[in-house]
Amino acid sequence: MSRKQAFSSLSGTFSSLCPCGKSADYLKCCGRFHGGERVEVAPDAETLMRSRYTAYTLGLEPYLLATWHPDTRPESLQLSEDKATRWLGLEIKRHEMTGENSAIVEFVARYKIAGRAHRLHETSRFVREDGRWYYVDGEFPAKDGSK
């Protein structure tokens, strides 16, 4: 789904499955967090993770930066310069609350660059502040499964 199609979806003129992997229309899934007349806040870390993955697929850098905790957020992601990455799918392996206002989400995101397939396997840390979830950082699990 292109960025234009996603934003058209917000006005109800385009319908497509959300890139996050849930069997739901983009507008009813991650699109409700990305923009439109009434923007919602992700209710948990897994939902934020899915919405951030979808934002990467659509090149929604402002959303990604807004949902990245200020203590670890970069100035820019330069997504507009990344024309080669094609996101293929997201698999959530684990979502676990680690405290009242903290959680981890382990996921695998598949993508291609110049026709070559890649996998990003990460365990991401999230915190909730003032009712909003933020991505903090992530670790890359060892290939043998040890941490």
Buried (B, 14 or more C-beta within 10 A) or exposed (E): BEEEBBBBBBEEEBEBEBBBBBEEBBBEBBBBBBBBEEEEBBEBBBBBBBBBBBBBBBBBBEBBBEBBBEEEBEEEBEBEEEEEBEBBBBEBEEBEEEEEEBBBBBBBBBBEEEEEEEEBBBBBBBBBEEEEBBBBEBEEBEEEEEE
